[in-house]
């Protein structure tokens, strides 16, 4: 499965549980250091299941949509992705009603 916003909080919990269930993970996050540390933690906790593979993709999901698509397609072109969990969030100083949609 592909997982956005995985390195902390609820996203990290999802990634840990999916690894326990035997899912291979494509872990997408914008913070390289945190992402790599979280990936190491997941691998260490699931070391008894050597068939689980992980891949970290560093990507800012506030980038241009064409850039996002291009990075994700090239990062996953050699694998089948059967599940996507988008857990990325964005904090703004505006009211929801006033945001461009």
PyMOL commands that set and color helices and strands:
alter all, ss='L'
color gray80, all
select helices_A, chain A and resi 9-20+32-45+65-76+96-98
alter helices_A, ss='H'
color red, helices_A
select strands_A, chain A and resi 2-4+25-29+54-58+84-86
alter strands_A, ss='S'
color yellow, strands_A
deselect
rebuild
show_as cartoon
